[in-house]
Amino acid sequence: MPAVRKGGIIRVFKWIAYGVLALVLAVVLGTIVPRPLLPKTATAAAATAAGERILILSGPIHTDIAIPLNDETRAMFAFAGEAGVSLDHPEARWLIFGWGGRSFYLETPTWSELKPMPVFRALTIDRSVMHVDIAGPIVEPQPSVTSVDLDRVDFDRLMTFISESFARNGAAAVPVEGFSYGYADRFFEAEGTFNALFGCNTWTARALREAGLRTGLWNPLPSTLGLSLRLHN
């Protein structure tokens, strides 16, 4: 092999190694550096007001937020019921929200249905959608479920953030017709642009910060988000 060609290959591998090292460093720092830097100061009113318990549901690459399904949350997200989400199901206890890339989210209900184009769009830039589902009783504790008790003010801020993540036509949320994972869930057009660096888990982290929690500076994976929550709260 000519020396020039061999030297070029070595440089390529060096740059790949540098890139991997930079990514690992970014993930580590993004987990251990808190956001915000200082914890919030609880007010007396917030400490005494009745709050709500929420759940962070973690999969291998995606996180959802589950809030209690009650009269208040049914009323705030009534548009989901009108679109077909079974908010009045007698066994439903939780209302689940997730944000993600439109192509990957809609076209990959299971890993066996993974296709090249949704993966390509997820790794570049894609439009976003919100997924709304319900669940019955969820077993706690378990590795894929993190529970958090919020005071009233922080819970209201979380619900506002979630509501504002839905794209609107006037005042109306916009369902994505023809797509669902089952009989009880629905997809909706969402605000924001999806990419692999700032995707579903960074949306979850933003939502939790709105609810007064501290996350890492950058949490692209469920595992790093979960670790940052344990470190900083």
VEXDREN-2710 file (C-alpha; in Angstrom, 1 decimal):
% VEXDREN-2710
k/r/px/py/pz
1/MET/0.0/0.0/0.0
2/PRO/1.5/3.4/-0.9
3/ALA/2.6/5.5/2.0
4/VAL/0.3/8.4/1.0
5/ARG/-2.8/6.2/0.8
6/LYS/-1.9/4.5/4.1
7/GLY/-1.5/7.9/5.8
8/GLY/-4.8/9.1/4.5
9/ILE/-6.6/6.0/6.0
10/ILE/-4.9/6.6/9.3
11/ARG/-6.1/10.2/9.4
12/VAL/-9.7/9.1/8.6
13/PHE/-9.7/6.7/11.5
14/LYS/-8.2/9.3/13.8
15/TRP/-11.0/11.8/12.9
16/ILE/-13.6/9.0/13.4
17/ALA/-12.1/8.3/16.8
18/TYR/-12.0/12.0/17.7
19/GLY/-15.7/12.3/16.7
20/VAL/-16.7/9.3/18.8
21/LEU/-14.7/10.7/21.8
22/ALA/-16.4/14.1/21.4
23/LEU/-19.8/12.5/21.3
24/VAL/-19.1/10.5/24.4
25/LEU/-17.8/13.5/26.2
26/ALA/-20.9/15.5/25.1
27/VAL/-23.2/12.8/26.5
28/VAL/-21.3/12.6/29.8
29/LEU/-21.2/16.4/30.3
30/GLY/-24.8/16.6/29.1
31/THR/-25.8/14.3/31.9
32/ILE/-23.7/15.5/34.8
33/VAL/-24.1/19.3/34.2
34/PRO/-27.5/20.3/35.5
35/ARG/-30.0/22.4/33.8
36/PRO/-30.9/24.8/35.3
37/LEU/-27.7/25.1/37.3
38/LEU/-29.5/26.0/40.6
39/PRO/-32.4/24.2/42.0
40/LYS/-35.7/26.0/42.4
41/THR/-36.7/27.4/45.7
42/ALA/-40.1/26.1/46.9
43/THR/-42.7/28.6/48.0
44/ALA/-44.8/28.0/51.1
45/ALA/-48.0/28.1/48.9
46/ALA/-46.5/25.5/46.5
47/ALA/-45.5/23.3/49.4
48/THR/-49.0/23.2/50.9
49/ALA/-51.0/23.0/47.6
50/ALA/-52.3/19.6/46.5
51/GLY/-50.2/18.4/43.6
52/GLU/-50.2/15.4/41.2
53/ARG/-48.0/12.4/40.6
54/ILE/-46.6/11.9/37.1
55/LEU/-44.6/9.1/35.5
56/ILE/-41.8/9.1/33.0
57/LEU/-42.0/5.9/30.9
58/SER/-38.7/4.9/29.3
59/GLY/-38.1/2.5/26.4
60/PRO/-34.8/1.7/24.6
61/ILE/-34.8/5.0/22.6
62/HIS/-37.9/6.9/23.6
63/THR/-39.6/8.4/26.6
64/ASP/-43.2/9.4/27.3
65/ILE/-44.9/11.4/30.1
66/ALA/-47.9/10.0/31.8
67/ILE/-50.3/12.2/33.8
68/PRO/-53.3/11.2/35.9
69/LEU/-56.5/10.8/33.9
70/ASN/-59.2/12.6/35.8
71/ASP/-61.9/15.2/35.2
72/GLU/-59.4/18.0/35.0
73/THR/-57.1/16.4/32.5
74/ARG/-60.0/15.0/30.4
75/ALA/-61.3/18.6/30.1
76/MET/-58.0/20.1/29.2
77/PHE/-57.2/17.5/26.5
78/ALA/-60.8/16.9/25.4
79/PHE/-59.7/17.3/21.8
80/ALA/-57.9/14.0/22.1
81/GLY/-61.1/12.3/23.1
82/GLU/-62.9/13.9/20.2
83/ALA/-60.2/12.5/17.9
84/GLY/-60.7/9.0/19.2
85/VAL/-58.5/8.6/22.3
86/SER/-60.5/6.6/24.8
87/LEU/-60.5/9.1/27.6
88/ASP/-63.6/7.6/29.2
89/HIS/-62.4/4.0/29.1
90/PRO/-63.4/2.6/32.6
91/GLU/-60.0/1.0/33.2
92/ALA/-57.9/4.0/32.1
93/ARG/-55.9/5.7/34.8
94/TRP/-53.1/7.5/32.9
95/LEU/-53.0/9.9/29.9
96/ILE/-49.7/9.4/28.0
97/PHE/-47.9/11.9/25.8
98/GLY/-44.9/11.5/23.5
99/TRP/-43.3/13.8/21.0
100/GLY/-41.3/12.5/18.1
101/GLY/-40.2/12.5/14.4
102/ARG/-43.2/12.3/12.1
103/SER/-41.9/9.6/9.7
104/PHE/-40.3/7.3/12.3
105/TYR/-43.1/7.6/14.8
106/LEU/-45.9/7.0/12.3
107/GLU/-44.3/4.3/10.2
108/THR/-42.5/2.2/12.9
109/PRO/-45.1/0.9/15.4
110/THR/-42.8/-2.1/16.0
111/TRP/-39.1/-2.8/15.3
112/SER/-40.1/-5.4/12.8
113/GLU/-41.5/-2.6/10.6
114/LEU/-38.4/-0.5/10.6
115/LYS/-37.7/1.0/7.1
116/PRO/-34.7/2.9/5.7
117/MET/-36.5/6.2/5.0
118/PRO/-37.9/6.9/8.5
119/VAL/-34.4/6.1/9.9
120/PHE/-32.8/8.6/7.5
121/ARG/-35.3/11.3/8.3
122/ALA/-34.8/10.7/12.1
123/LEU/-31.1/11.1/11.7
124/THR/-31.5/14.3/9.6
125/ILE/-34.5/16.6/10.0
126/ASP/-38.2/15.7/10.1
127/ARG/-41.5/17.3/11.0
128/SER/-42.8/16.3/14.4
129/VAL/-46.0/14.7/15.8
130/MET/-47.5/14.2/19.3
131/HIS/-48.7/10.8/20.3
132/VAL/-51.6/10.5/22.8
133/ASP/-52.5/7.2/24.5
134/ILE/-54.1/5.9/27.7
135/ALA/-53.0/3.2/30.1
136/GLY/-54.6/1.3/33.0
137/PRO/-52.8/0.9/36.4
138/ILE/-49.0/1.0/35.9
139/VAL/-46.8/-1.0/38.3
140/GLU/-44.3/1.0/40.4
141/PRO/-41.5/0.8/40.9
142/GLN/-39.9/-0.8/37.8
143/PRO/-36.8/0.1/35.8
144/SER/-38.8/1.6/32.9
145/VAL/-41.0/3.8/35.1
146/THR/-39.9/6.9/37.1
147/SER/-42.5/8.6/39.3
148/VAL/-42.3/12.2/40.4
149/ASP/-44.6/14.2/42.7
150/LEU/-45.3/17.7/41.5
151/ASP/-46.8/20.6/43.4
152/ARG/-49.9/22.3/41.9
153/VAL/-48.1/25.1/40.2
154/ASP/-45.5/22.9/38.5
155/PHE/-48.2/20.4/37.4
156/ASP/-50.1/23.2/35.7
157/ARG/-47.0/24.4/34.0
158/LEU/-46.4/20.8/32.7
159/MET/-49.9/20.6/31.3
160/THR/-49.5/24.0/29.6
161/PHE/-46.2/22.9/28.0
162/ILE/-47.7/19.7/26.7
163/SER/-50.8/21.5/25.4
164/GLU/-48.6/24.0/23.6
165/SER/-46.6/21.2/21.9
166/PHE/-49.7/20.5/19.7
167/ALA/-49.8/22.4/16.5
168/ARG/-53.0/24.3/16.1
169/ASN/-55.3/25.3/13.2
170/GLY/-56.8/28.3/14.9
171/ALA/-57.5/27.0/18.4
172/ALA/-58.0/23.3/17.3
173/ALA/-55.4/20.6/17.5
174/VAL/-54.8/18.8/14.2
175/PRO/-55.2/15.0/14.2
176/VAL/-53.0/12.9/11.8
177/GLU/-55.7/10.9/10.0
178/GLY/-55.2/7.2/9.4
179/PHE/-52.4/6.5/11.9
180/SER/-52.5/4.9/15.3
181/TYR/-50.9/2.0/17.1
182/GLY/-54.2/0.6/18.4
183/TYR/-57.8/1.4/19.1
184/ALA/-57.3/3.9/21.9
185/ASP/-54.4/6.1/20.7
186/ARG/-54.0/8.9/18.2
187/PHE/-51.4/11.1/16.5
188/PHE/-51.5/14.9/16.2
189/GLU/-49.5/17.5/14.4
190/ALA/-46.9/19.0/16.7
191/GLU/-44.8/22.1/17.1
192/GLY/-41.1/22.0/16.5
193/THR/-38.6/20.1/14.2
194/PHE/-37.2/16.7/15.1
195/ASN/-33.6/15.5/14.7
196/ALA/-31.5/12.9/16.3
197/LEU/-29.6/15.3/18.5
198/PHE/-32.7/17.2/19.8
199/GLY/-35.4/14.6/19.7
200/CYS/-38.1/12.9/21.8
201/ASN/-36.0/12.7/25.0
202/THR/-34.9/16.3/24.9
203/TRP/-38.6/17.2/24.5
204/THR/-39.3/15.2/27.6
205/ALA/-36.5/16.9/29.4
206/ARG/-37.9/20.3/28.5
207/ALA/-41.3/19.3/29.8
208/LEU/-39.8/18.2/33.1
209/ARG/-37.9/21.4/33.4
210/GLU/-41.1/23.4/32.9
211/ALA/-42.4/21.3/35.8
212/GLY/-39.6/22.5/38.1
213/LEU/-37.3/19.5/37.8
214/ARG/-33.6/19.6/36.9
215/THR/-32.3/17.5/34.0
216/GLY/-29.0/17.2/32.4
217/LEU/-27.8/19.9/30.0
218/TRP/-28.4/17.6/27.1
219/ASN/-30.2/14.2/27.3
220/PRO/-30.6/12.5/23.9
221/LEU/-31.2/9.1/25.4
222/PRO/-33.7/7.7/28.0
223/SER/-30.8/6.3/30.1
224/THR/-29.0/9.7/30.3
225/LEU/-32.3/11.5/31.1
226/GLY/-33.1/9.0/33.9
227/LEU/-29.6/9.3/35.3
228/SER/-29.7/13.1/35.3
229/LEU/-33.0/13.1/37.1
230/ARG/-31.6/10.9/39.8
231/LEU/-28.4/13.0/40.1
232/HIS/-30.1/16.5/40.2
233/ASN/-33.4/16.1/42.0
END
